[in-house]
Every structure is written in C-alpha cells, then in structure tokens.
C-alpha cells in the first residue's frame, strides 16, 4: 500500500472514529504537514466521501470541520444491507419473532466458538478485553481499547457496526452481543454505555471485575 493510499485510509478511519475533525485535529494523528492533510481532504471532498462545515470562533479565523458523507460511510465493512432486513422481515411474518430470535442465537453460538479460541479463562480481565478488541477488529468493528487508568475498570469502543441495518430494526443482535461479551470475559459486569443503533457515535462498553 502506498503512503498516499494509507494516509487517505487513515483520514477516513479517523473521521469514522471521531465523527468530525478539523485539519489541525487530523494532523495530530498523522505524520504529515497540514498542507498535505488539506490536499487529501480536497480529493476526498471531490469524491463526495467527506463534507465540511465552517464554525465561527469567538476569536480568530473560523474553523472548518470535516466528516464522512453517506458515501464515505459505505466504504466501511457492512455485512448486511436492506435486502437482509427484508428477508428477516419475511421470516418474521411467516414464522414469528421466535424464529428471528433463534437465528441471532445461532449466530451468537457460532461466534462463541471463535472467541473461546482466542480469549483464555486464566488471563486477567484486562488481557481478555484487549484480546476481545483484537477479535472484533478482525471482524470489521473498528474496535479500540480505552485506557481508563483504573485497574478494576476497563473500556473499549466499536466505531463500526457491520450489522447496523439489522440492529436498527431488531434489538436481539445487540442483546446477543452483550451476552456473548459477558460469557467470554467471564464477568456479568459488562455494560453498554453507548450504542450506534441508538444514535451513539460508537458502541462503547464498560467492563468491571465480578
């Protein structure tokens, strides 16, 4: 991957995570000059992947903030689309809500087999959370471990939801995910404090010891 492509991707991922950043805000995360950041932004805006808005400041020049457009959001992994939702709706209408719940429970069981091979009971809770973040990243969730500076409380966020089209309509996928996290982390003290499907910027979790 060329440096130009990797920088372009880094900018898109930063805007996905932070939702909105200025040129100086982007520069803090990138090893390039503000001029180089601006060149990438001009290209991305020309491709309709990002948009900008100007915010006036009490003092000094107005600041331009950039964010992803709907087209920009579409470049990130999204395993399900409207067709999948329509199929689920048909199943629900013909077989009932229990059939939908069973589908998500089966998915949870398949995922559990993958997670238990990567997250070990003998590890500390912090290690388990970090391993979970790695597994979620491999599945396209754009997960990030958040350092809480607390040895008894841990946090992580997921900035992309590959099943957002389904999670917007059904609560069961989010319920299954939370249940799965509790099982693989070995604690019931797992709380979802923010959810993309409910309008949040990320799916953010807070994890504590038993």
N, C-alpha and C positions, 0 to 999 in steps of 0.2 A: 504494500500500500504506500503510495507516495505521501510526502509530508503535506501537500496541499489537500489531498483527499482526507487524510487523517485529521487535519485541522478543521476541515469542513464538518466532518462527522463529530468531532469534539464539540464544536459550536452548537450543532443541532442537539446533541445529548445534554449539554449544559442548559439549553433553553427548555428541553423536555423536563429536566430535573427542577430547575429554578423557576420555570414558567415565564419569567421576564427578567432581562438583564440589559444594562447599558454597555457601551463599548468598554468603558473602564472596568465594569463588573466582569465582562468576559475576559479582558486582558489579565485579570488577577489569576485566572485559572489556566491561561495559555502562555506558552513560552514564545510569544511573538509580540511585535510592536502594535500600538493602537492603529497605525496606518494599515498594517496587514490585516488586523481584525476588520477594519472598515471595508477593505477590498472584498473579503469573504462575505460580509453582510450585504454588500451591493449585489453580488452574484446570487446569493440565496434569496434576496428580496425580488430580484429579477425573475427567478424561477418560481416565485409565489410560494416558497416554502416558509418564509417568515414575513412578519409585518412589523411596522413600527408605530410608535405614538410619542408625541412630544409632551413633556411635562415641565411646566414653568417652575422655576426655583425662586425662593424669597430673595436670593442674591445671585448674581452671575447669570451665565447663559442657561437657557432651557436644556434639559437632558432628554435624549432620545432613548426610549426603551424598546427592546426587540422581543418578540415572542413568536412561537410557531403558529402557522395558519393551519386550517383543517388539512390542507395538502401536506404540510410538514408533519403533522401528527401521523399521517398514513404511512410514513416510511418506517415507522417502528413496528416490531413484531405484533401481529394481531391475528391470532389463530382462528377466530370466528368472526363471521360477518352477519349481515342481516338475513342471509339465506339460512344460516344455522339457527337463528332465532325463530324464523318462520317454521322450520322443521320441528323445533321443540314445541312451538305453539300447536302445531298439528297433532303431535304426540299427546300433549296435554288435553286437547279437545277430544281426542278419540279414546285415550286410555286413562286420563285423570292425572291429577297433581302427583299422586304417589309414584307414578311411572317416571315423572321428571325427577323427583327426589331420588329414586333408585339409580337413575343414570349418573347423577352427580356423586352419589355414594360409591358407585362402582369406580368412577374416576378417582375419587379420593383413595380407594383401596389400591389402585394401580400406582398412584403417586407415592403412597406409603412405602411400598416395596423399594422404590428408588431411593427414598430418603433414608431409610434404615441402613442402607449400604454405605451411606456417607456420614451419618451422624451417630456417634457411639455413646452408649449409656455411661461409660466410665469417664468421658470428657467433662470438663467444667461447663457450667451453663454458658459462660462467655464463649468458649470454644464451639459449643453447639450452635449458638446464634450465628457466629461467623461462618460456620460450615453451611448453615441454612441459607445464608446470604449468597454464598458461592453457588449452591444448587439452584437458587432462584434466578441468579444471573444467567446461568446456562440455559434456563428456560425462557429467557427474554423479558424478565420482570424488571430489569434495571434496578436491582436491589443495592442498598448501601447500608453498611453498618454505621451506627451513630454512637460516638463515644459520649457517654453520659457522665463520665468522671465519677462513677459510682460502682463499687464492687458488687452491689446487690441488685442493681437495676440496669437492664440493657435495652437497647432500642435499635430498630432498623426500619428502613422505609423502602417501598417499592414504587418506582416512578412510572412504570408502565404496567398496564393490565392487559395481557393477551386475550382475556375473555370479557373485555369490558362490554361488548354488545350484549352478552348474555347476563352479566352481573347487573346491568342497568335494569333488566326486566325481572330477574329471579334473585331472591335472597339466598337460596340454597348454596350456590358456589362459594360465597363468602363465609357462610356458616361452616361448610366442609373444610375450607382452608384454615379457619381459626381452630377447628377441632384437630386437624392434622398437625398444625404447629404445636399445639399443646402436647400431643402424643409424642412427637419426635424430639421435642425439647425436654420432655419429662417434667412438666410443671403445668398446673392449671392457671397459674398467674401470668397469662398472656392476654393482653388487652389491645384491641384495635382502636386506636385513638383518632384515626383519620382514614377516610375511605374514598378512593377515586370515584366509585359508583355512586357515592352520596354527595359528590361535588367537591371533594377534597383535592389537594394538589398531589397527594400520594396516598398509598395505603401504608400507614405508619403504625408500628406495633411497639408496645412497651412490655418487656419481659422481666419477671422477678422470680426469685427462688421460691420454692414451695412454701 
